Amino acid sequence: MVRQYYKWSLDELELADRLGFDGVGVNEHHQNGYGFMASPNIMAAALARRTPNNSAICVLGNTLALYSPATRVAEEFAMIDCLSDGRLIAGFPVGLPRARVPSDASPQPSNTVCRIAPR
């Protein structure tokens, strides 16, 4: 079933490109109600080669804490950007999803900044 889900996802995103959408997006979710896409970069790389109408490819949510080293994400983004002729838009999640925060916890601000590529 998951195999078919991945195929359907790519088919829908390719259709959006053919219909003239400005961009298509993939995100990272690990076996939950929002999806099964454990690696949005793999899907984005496939879309880079399968969307000829130049829609932007939005990767929304590489959770840097899951990568060791996190610079791997920067390298993969560089590859996707090259494969897509500069159509990559990169987004990163901040914090944990609400479902993982205990209901009695008070949110703590974070001053942590992660630079994965020099300016």
Phi, psi and omega in degrees: 000318180296323178304315180292323178302315179297318179296316178299318180300312179297318179301315181295318181292323176295320177298317178301320177296314180296329179279356175094017177299147179293329182202160174233150185227148174230151179220171183258119174218138184251098174045060175224188184295344181267353177145179183240019187274090182285337181222093180294337181294326178294316179295319180297322178295319177297317180295328180302326181266345188247009179237087187283351186267015172067030171288148177295149177249110185260118174258108187251088171119060164275117180279101188302329180297340181274353183250136177223106003274157181292342178296342176301322178298317179298319179295317179294320177299320178299318178296314180297320179298320177293314180298329184264007182057043174083019183268002184286134168240122185254133176231149181232139177285151177241118178085192182258154174296150182305327182296340182261359180261125179302145185296336181264006181275143174261134182296138178252129178292151180241134176256013183282131176235135179241118176259118182258349179213137179292152179274000000 
